[in-house]
């Protein structure tokens, strides 16, 4: 059962509706780990050392405080889904602020719909940072370019399902809700995306045995 429908969360949302802003802090904390993973996978790798996921989440929490009434305009939506939208919008603002003078359509995060798509460049950088990478910088750069190109050729929805399920560690139900598709379709796409990712990684130097 989704966390947004359990008794404790429902009680927190009721408190929030009644004007208790402290309930928002508790709700945000419940989802903080998931939101952090969301930012980690989508934060442009060129901002490493300049912007941290904690920075983004702190600003997003302030945004949520200001916009919480918007959630109650559509109270049937999962609260976590609404928080993802707020965080996604904050992440888009971060990219606009820091990368406006460095725009490269082939490498930038999609900022028009920040919560709707995972950029191939960001996913490639995340994979190279999280897996055993080639030992030489030149080889790693080559692997990055190959990985980004291969990921970019994946179906965008499959790539997003992969990001949500495998890297953000969301449930199949949460993934389906976020993408607006049936759980069965989300599950099939995840299996397909994992198989495709395995094929991609096996072609890269230094990853075939990982």
Protein Blocks (a to p, Z undefined) as FASTA:
>chain_A
ZZklmmklmmmmmmmmnopaklmmmmmmmmmmmmmmmmmmmmcfklgokacfklmmmmmm
mmmmmmmmmmmmmmmbcfklmmmmmmmmmmmmmmmmmmmmmccfklmccfklmmlpccfk
lmmmmmmmmmccdfbfklmmmmmmmmmmmmmmpcfklmmmmmmmmmnopafklmmmmnop
afklmmmmmmmmmmmmmmmmmmpghilmZZ
